[in-house]
């Protein structure tokens, strides 16, 4: 492990965008820094912190780090207002952006300029690590004369497309001229040979260039260049794109996969002769805003090796009643066992429908025979379970990285943001799965599940094993991500 013998321990504030995937990856970063002797204040919105405390394992994960604490700021939600991590429509995103501007931004500024952190025995804040789409945190850092690190929790390839959006607009690639979503996009360097309209991030499908989500992505991406340094949760598998990004972010640290780096540091700490029993015990990496149902692990223990398809579309994707049934039919008709994660608020119901789908009898009976359903699962543990042979995923970056590290092939059904380009890379560049983009019918689901588990199993096994080994090497003592991690620690310590 990198030297932690500095006389003064830096005090870092970490501030994620207030949704599940961003909180998850930034909490992993927080633990990595704590294991390296860095003091960390993790800033959450009030409702998210409440849910994280109720459903996550943050007490066991961070209880042994005296230099770690949580702080909360208002989120603009009343105490009795229901919390939803999903975006059912564009208005949900607009509401989120409104609360960011009018509630969360002033709350963060007040926290950093008040006495709440100044009286802390860990010393003054020496660095702010802010989510890459929270540019106002960079402004606060500039005002206070504190170095800032912009942490983009998406893939490098999506970050690069975001930088290319002004050029795509200038060249008339956006908005799309017609309904042919397979039209090639030639104005994104490194992606000329395989990028199509349908592979661009979901915000690019807006018909109006003034759409709030498109404007937000472009402005925040350009704003991020004002940060002192930049951080990505990725590794050498995105090397060509990382090189492109350095033209905008010259002081860039790629330290992924963070889940693999974290497990490596935990292992080294546990084996250290100076480690205490509290710091060396094995803990999970649950940073969930939902309550995990661990009964699925007992069910997995009873299944044959590599026989189960793990199905999860994350915490934000909303699935319609029709899509839900098509997926269910496809899974059942594939003949394979499946573990399906369905969050309680992930089903889109029409005003005249019940949200609970009264499915046909044969689906229910077939699921009893070879399927299992939970509202939330410990995903990393599931993907690393010996009975799991494939992942039917939304292609969120956290999920993609976790699947890579576990060596599990994917069928990708992307929904929003970076998921479209992630799924294209999975199928066409990295060759570790299939892309079901913009297509959801039972025949396609059945075919791709069978391809993943049977027809293409041998070739996918080879390619996923190769990627998993690349990920492991990256966080080894001589790996690029580990060296970047050491460089990040040096940067933070110099900020004291």
Secondary structure, DSSP 4 states (H G I P E B T S, - for coil): ------SS--EEEEE--SSHHHHHHHHHHHHHHHHTT-EEEEEEEHHHHHHHHHHS-HHHHHTT-TTEEEEEE--S--TTSPP-----SHHHHHHHHHHIIIIIHHHHHHHHHSSTTTT-TT-S--EEEEETT-HHHHHHHHHHT-EEEEEE-S-HHHHHHHHHHHHHHHTT-SS-SSS-TT-B---STT-TTT-BGGGS-GGGG-SSTT-HHHHHHHHHHHHGGGSSEEEES--GGGHHHHHHHTTT-SSEEE---HHHHHHHHHHHHHHSTT--HHHHS-------SS---THHHHHHHTSPTT-EEEEE-TTT--EEHHHHHHHHHHHHHHT-EEEEE--TT-EE--TTS-SS----HHHHHHHHHHEEEES---HHHHHTSTTEEEEEE---HHHHHHHHHHT--EEE---STTHHHHHHIIIIIS-SEEE-TT---HHHHHHHHHIIIIITHHHHHHHHHHHHHHHHHHTSTTSHHHHHHHHHHHHHHHT-
